[in-house]
Amino acid sequence: MSDVALVAIRWALYVDLGLLFGLPLFALYALGGGRTGRRHLPMVAPLIGLAVLGLILSSLGFLFQGAAMAGVPFTQPDMSILGDLLDETALGLALKIRMLALLFVLFGAALLSRLPRGATLGVTVAGAVALATLAWSGHGAAGEGNAGWLQLAADLLHLFAAGAWVGAIAAFLILTLPTIATDDMERAMLAECALRGFASVGTLIVGLLILTGAINGAFLVGPDHVLTLAQSTYGLLLIAKLLLFAAMVGLAGLNRFRLTPALNFAIAQQDAAAAMVLLRKSLLVEGCLAVVILGLVAWLGTLSPPMSV
């Protein structure tokens, strides 16, 4: 039961911290810092909610981890072991850094209305720090020497690229979920502008995910184990993750090369409602796939990869 709880908490943290980094990052590169004239992505309430949730999930995850290591029920934690974990391990250091970063997000979110660009930049950096701490409790931190640093760097870049993609999907959903009236084009024009701003960044994100995924695969799977992946739970989950990732790339291509031009044409015709509905459905499916992939990543982090067996 504790293993299931740890996977569920880690899954929720991947989603939460990915959004916490990806949402403000999206506002910086796609919307001019969150507010340029009327180009505004509402982020204050989402960022505060995500930061508070991150604090709660991180605390619960640490308690569950300590209980699992001590072999005691979650409701009866061994305080001495928790203290040692907090003060003498990389896990404890990562938790402290994450908590400070999340508190900074709360502070930065309160300043978004007064200093939109500066606060958005600060929140993005704090979100990146919080997201990066997840790498210290995964396979990416298990290596040694120069190879270990390369593996950790690839894992961090993989996390950042995934967070950027998840945040972009969430931002587009925020922009497209409200019902669009045929005589109200402001939100449709904002969504179309953001889609154009995301086009080149999206290509970079996919490229980084493929590159860093290949590097991580070389360390965790290795060429000798590729043909036998389907013979282990780890391998089956990894195959499922890759298939879902391919589906996400396909949907992203559909959004960029079919639905975005269709939205642009609809705006020119002063009738964006139908185009927004199609885009919204595609984004919802893409978002669901991303959440499932992060769940698989959380599960994979608890299993021994082929190279360690």
N, C-alpha and C positions, 0 to 999 in steps of 0.2 A: 504493500500500500504506500509506503514511504517513497519507493522508486517512482510510482505513478504520480504522486504528488510533486516530486521534484521535477519530473518531466513536464507536468502541467504548468508549474510555476515558471520554469525556464522558457517554455513556449510563450506564456503570457509576457514574460520580460522581453523576449525577442520582438514581439509585436509592439509592445509599449515603448521600449527604448528606440526601436527602429522608427516609429512614428515621431517620437520626441526629437530625433535628429533630422528626419526627412522632411517634416512639415516646414519648419523654419528655413531649411536649406532651399526648399522649393520656392519659398517666398523671396529669397535673395536672388536666385538666378532667373526665375520666370516672371516675377512680378515686381522687380525693382526694390526689394527690401521689405516687402509686405504691404507698402502703401505708397503709391505714386499717383497723385491725383485721386481718381476714384477706383484705381486698381487695388483692391483691398481683399486680402484673404483673412477671414475672421479666425484668429488663432488663440486669443487670450484664454477663453474657457477651455478649449481642447488641450492647450499646453499645461494649464494648471491641473486639469483632471489627470492627464498622463503623468505628470510629475508626482502627484500625490499617490496615484496607483503604483508608480515605480517604487516609491518609498515603502509602501505596504508589501508589495511583492518581494522586494529585496530582503526585507526583514523576515518575512515568512520563509523564503528560500534558505536564508542563513540558519534559521531555527531548525528547519527540516534537515538540512545538511549536518548540523551539529548533532541532532537526535540520531540520525542514521549512523554517524561515526561512533557515537557512544553506545549504540544498541539499546536506546531507551525510547519510550513513547514520546511523541511530539509534545504531549501535554505535561511531560515531566522532564524538562531539559536539564542536562548536567551543566551548571553554570561555569564550573571550572574549565570544562572542555570548550565551551563557547568562548570563554575569555582567552584561552590559548589560541583558538582559531582566529579570533579577532586581532590579537596582538602579535602573533608569531607566524602567520601563514600568508601566502600571496592571496588566498581567498579573502582573508580578513582585510588586507590592504585594499583589495579591489572593492570590497563593500564600502569601506570608509570613503574612498575616492568617489564612488558612485553616489553615495548619499550627499556628499558636498556638492557634486555636480547637479543633482536633482534640486537641492535647495537653491542653487544659483539660478536654475531654470524658473523656479517660482518667483524669485526676485526679479529676473529679467522680464518675465511675463507681465508683471505689474507695471513695468515701464514701457511696454509696447506702444501704448497710446501717446506717450510724450516723446519718446525717442525711437520711432519705429525701426529705422535701419540699424542703429547702433544696438538696440536691444535684441533685434532679430539676429544679428551677427553673434552677440554674446550667447544667446540661447542656443544657437546652432552649435557653437563650440562646446558649450556645456553638454548638449545632447550627444555630441560626438564622443566626449570623454566618458559619459555614462554608458554609451553603447560599447565602447572599446573595452570596458571592464569585463564584459561577458567572455572575451577571448581568454582571460586569465584562468577561467575554470573549464576550458574546453581542450580539445586535442591540440589546438594551435600552440598552446604554451608548454607542450610536453617535450619538445625537442631540445637539443643541447648544441652549443657552439654556434658557428656561423649558419649552419643549416637550420638550427632551431630559431634563430632570429629571422631567417628568410620565411620559415613556416609561419611564425607569428605575424610578420608583416603581411603575408598573403592573407592570413585569417582576418586581420584587422581591415584590410582593404575590401575583402569579401563582405564583411559586416557593414562597412560604410556604404558600399554599392547597393547592398540589399536594403539597407535603411533608406537610402535615397529613392529607390524604386517604390518601396512601400509608402513612403511619405508623399511621393508624387501621385500615386493612385488615390490616396486619401484626400489630397488637395483637390484633385479633379472631381472626386465625388462630392466634396463640399461645394464645389462650383456648379455641379450639374444636378444634384439631387432636388433642389427646389423646383416646383412646377414652373415651367416657362410659358408665359402668355405670348401669343403671336405678335402683340403690339409692344412688348417689353424686351428689347434686345440687349440691354446692358450686360446682364450676366452671361448671355450667349457670346457676346463679343469678348468678355473677359476670359471665358473658357477657351475660345479660339486663340486668343493672344497667348494664354498660358501653354496651350498645346504647341504653338510654334516655338515658344521659348524652351520647351522641354525636348524638342526634336533632336538637337545635336547632343544634349546632355544624356538623353535616353540611350543613344548609340554608344556613348562612352560608358554608361552604366553596364550595358549588356556586355561590352567588350571586357570590362574589368571583372565582371562575374565569371565569364568564360576563362579568362587568363588565370585569375586567382583560384578558381575552382580546379583548373588543371594542375596548378602547383600543389594545392592541398591534396588532390587525388594522388599525385606522385608520392607524397610523403605518407599518406594514410593507406592507400590501396597498393600502389606499385604496379608496374607493368606485368609482373608475374602472376598477379591475382585477378587481372581484369576478366579473363575468360571463366573464372570460377565465382564471380560475384553473386550469381543467382543461387549459390549453394549455402549462403549465410543470411541471417536476418539483416545484418548490416548492409550486405550487398543488395538485397531486395529493396530495402528502404532507400538506398542511394539511387538505384535504378528508377524507383518511383519518383524521387525528387527530380532527377534529370528529365524524365518524361513530362512532369508538370512544368518544369522550367521551360522546356521547348514549347509547351502550349502557351505559356505566358508570353514568350517571344513572338509567337504567331499572332496573339491578340494585340500585342503592342504594334506589330507591323500593320495589322488591320486598322488600328486606331490612327496610325500616322499616315498611311497611304490611301485609305478609303474614307474613314469617318471624319477626319479633320478637313480634307477638301470638301466633303459633303456639307459639313457645318459651315465652312466659309461660303459656299455657294448659297446655302439656305439663308445666311445672314444678308447676303447681297439681294436676295429675294424678299427680305423682311418677313421670313417665316422659318424660324429656327427650331420650333417645338419638336418636330418629328426627328430632326437630326440629333437633337439633344437626348431624346429618348433612346435612340440606337447607341449613342456614345455611352450613356449611363448604364445600359445593360452590359455592354462590353466591359466597362470598368468594374462593375460589380462582380462579373465572372473572374476577371483578372485579379481583383482583390481577394476573392475567396481562394483562388489558387495560391496566391502569395501566403495567406494565412496557413493553409495546409502544408505548404513547403516549409514554413518556419516551424510547424509542429514536427515535421519529419527531422529537421535539423536538431531540434531539442532532443528528440528520441535518439538520433544518431550519436549525440554527445555523451550518452550513457552507455554506449556499446563499444566493444573493443574492435578497432579497425583491423583489416586483414594483415597489415604490416606489423602489428603488435602481437599477433598470435604466433 
